[in-house]
Amino acid sequence: MKLLVLCSILATLHVSVTNAASNLVCYYNSASYIREGLGKLQNPDLELALQFCSHLVYGYLGIRGDNYQAYSLNENLDVYKHQFDEVTSLKRKYPHLKVLLSVGGDQDIDADHPDKYIELLEGGKVRQAGFIQTAYSLVKNHNFDGLDLSYQFPRNKPRKVHTGLGATWKSFKKLFTGDFVVDTNAALHKEQFTAFVRDVKDSLRADGLLLSLTVLPNVNSTWYFDAPALNSLVDFVNLAAFDFLTPARNPEEADYTAPIYDAGSQNRLGHYNVDFQVQYWLQQQFPSNKLNLGVASYGNAWKLTAESGIEGTPVVANTEGPAPEGLQSQKPGLLSYPEICSKLPNANNQHLKGNDSPLRRVSDPTKRFGNFAFRAVQDGVTEGLWISYNDLESASNRADYARAKNLGGVAFFDLSYDDFRGLCTNDKYPMLRAIKYRL
Ligand SMILES: *[C@@H]1O[C@H](CO)[C@@H](O)[C@H](O)[C@H]1NC(C)=O
């Protein structure tokens, strides 16, 4: 009887300790340190964020194509200039912070070995032991608290845009050719991945190191993640539930890139929304408090053409791929939050005309799909632009969603695309703060 009472007291305690929605997992890609100009995020900028983050996921390690060992993709900075150690030493000042070292993250682009992530799974224990040993050493030697696998699985094929008869023929053909199957051995790879994660976990256990998984955008959880089996192996899973459409993958049509719910109609795919992805993991009995919802601090920007029309309402047709890169983002089709902020109507741009005129912003009072902002090709505008993005409000809505579903919290991708200089409203890291405030 006494034991029973004790157990139930412990159980209550446990619930209050693992208070849902208390994680704010911040992604930090050290490549942002070597950007030029305003996009350059240096250590004093990084440090300002740490009071808000429960975890910092430091990216990225890659896999060597020739021997499958783990190594820093940014070795000069991370290892030789001691950025790994600089960042993990910040834990002394922020003792609550856990810093994990991440592998992959779609940053490990290797034209000579495009399939190395699959080859590592297929390579069996010997090949994997080399990876595991080298990853463990980097974690251990540089005082990280654990490892994150942002594993680069084959991604879904993007939806093809074809009109009329072509579309019907296409969908027929797809049925016969299995056009949507990106990996005929997905079932095997799923099994191999679980076994691999088990071995990775074994390597970390003795030191009490953490292990997390990040499900990258457009990686299909059904194919690669055995949620019930992974539950006992990982501390948490971060769902990068955004970039369902991107200007690079879907050059000819623009849409909400991270709707919380299915916007329905117009042949939208039922699994391209946050709620579907979260529900999928919950239906697999994965504990909600170990699931963190990914929120992007950047927007996706398409080039509009005259044929895209002037309404802006998604799905927007006849777009022309990624909009030009921002000075800060330095990546076509991607704009950081402060870059978007400077293009929205404000005191500096209200009188500008043509290609410099402010964007028209359309917010979403239903809180279900997200915002967009655009500038149509008309009235002297030749460079049309359409952006799907988070503002402070929609980012907070996602934190609310995470809380409502009793998730562990939010995973923020990434710190360098938030307004870390306070250019927009004088507040530094306004989006990170907005999310933290709601959790
Ligand atoms: C994976 O893809 C299949 C087929 O395209 C789809 O039905 C399923 O919902 C997807 N799973 C997730 C979690 O997105």
The ligand as a Gaussian input file, in Angstrom:
#p B3LYP/6-31G(d) Opt

LIG

0 1
 C        3.941000       9.145000     -47.118000
 O        3.557000       9.065000     -48.483000
 C        2.332000       8.382000     -48.725000
 C        2.115000       8.232000     -50.225000
 O        2.530000       9.324000     -50.951000
 C        1.211000       9.150000     -48.047000
 O       -0.021000       8.520000     -48.251000
 C        1.516000       9.238000     -46.551000
 O        0.523000       9.985000     -45.905000
 C        2.863000       9.900000     -46.332000
 N        3.165000       9.919000     -44.891000
 C        3.442000      11.040000     -44.226000
 C        3.676000      10.905000     -42.757000
 O        3.492000      12.126000     -44.748000

